[in-house]
Amino acid sequence: QVQLVESGGGLVQAGGSLRLSCAASGRTFSSYTMGWFRQAPGKEREFVACISWNSARTYYADSVKGRFTISRDNAKNTAYLQMNSLRPEDTAVYYCAATRLVNSNLWQELNRYDYWGQGTQVTVSS
């Protein structure tokens, strides 16, 4: 069992930056692939980024590639999403999630994740 709590969301102007954190409970955090997803009003939840248990592999949605960076600190049981050059279209509730799925080809599919946080709101003003 893993419990996830996101923080770091807020209101920022276009072009600004935010760093989201995802704190995990439990002793097995390092065995999970961690993902970030987002859901804008009226839209489906979508993949943003994910990172393997040892940080060796990271994947990004095309829409955030080059602007967002996912990382993790297994000693602190925390995953991060650094978001730079934010745009109004990045406005959404951001969720972190955890999966033990080994097949990295499936890490972008939200229904492959076993545990989810409650989400943190990110609002980017133009």
Residue pairs with C-beta under 8 A, 6 or more apart in sequence:
1 26
1 115
2 24
2 25
2 26
2 28
2 29
2 32
2 98
2 114
2 115
3 24
3 25
3 26
3 115
4 22
4 23
4 24
4 25
4 96
4 97
4 98
4 115
4 116
4 117
5 22
5 23
5 24
5 117
5 118
6 20
6 21
6 22
6 94
6 95
6 96
6 117
6 118
6 119
6 120
7 20
7 21
7 23
7 120
8 18
8 19
8 20
8 21
8 120
9 18
9 20
9 94
9 120
9 121
9 122
10 18
10 121
10 122
10 123
11 123
11 124
11 125
12 18
12 86
12 122
12 123
12 124
12 125
13 124
13 125
14 86
14 87
14 88
14 124
14 125
14 126
15 85
15 86
16 86
16 124
17 82
17 83
17 84
17 85
17 86
18 83
18 86
18 122
19 80
19 81
19 82
19 83
20 36
20 80
20 81
20 83
20 94
20 96
20 120
20 122
21 78
21 79
21 80
22 34
22 36
22 78
22 79
22 80
22 81
22 96
22 117
23 77
23 78
24 32
24 77
24 78
24 79
24 98
25 77
26 77
29 74
29 77
29 98
30 53
30 54
30 74
31 53
31 100
32 53
32 98
32 99
32 100
32 115
33 50
33 51
33 52
33 53
33 98
33 99
33 100
33 101
33 104
33 107
34 50
34 51
34 70
34 72
34 79
34 96
34 97
34 98
35 47
35 48
35 49
35 50
35 51
35 96
35 97
35 98
35 99
35 107
35 108
35 110
35 113
36 48
36 49
36 50
36 70
36 79
36 81
36 94
36 95
36 96
36 97
37 45
37 46
37 47
37 48
37 94
37 95
37 96
37 97
37 110
38 45
38 46
38 48
38 90
38 92
38 93
38 94
38 95
38 122
39 45
39 46
39 92
39 93
39 95
39 119
40 89
40 91
40 92
40 93
43 92
45 95
45 110
46 61
46 110
47 61
47 108
47 109
47 110
48 60
48 61
48 64
48 68
48 81
48 94
49 58
49 59
49 60
49 61
49 64
49 68
49 70
49 81
50 58
50 59
50 70
50 107
50 108
51 57
51 58
51 70
51 71
51 72
51 79
52 58
52 104
53 74
55 71
55 72
57 104
58 70
59 104
59 107
59 108
60 68
60 70
61 108
63 89
64 83
64 90
67 83
67 84
67 85
67 86
68 81
68 82
68 83
68 84
69 81
69 82
69 84
70 79
70 80
70 81
70 82
71 79
71 80
71 82
72 78
72 79
72 80
73 80
79 96
81 94
81 96
83 90
83 122
86 122
86 124
87 124
88 124
88 125
88 126
89 124
90 122
90 124
91 122
91 123
91 124
92 121
92 122
93 119
93 120
93 121
93 122
94 119
94 120
94 121
94 122
95 116
95 117
95 118
95 119
96 116
96 117
97 110
97 113
97 114
97 115
97 116
97 117
98 113
98 114
98 115
99 107
99 112
99 113
99 114
99 115
100 114
101 107
101 112
106 112
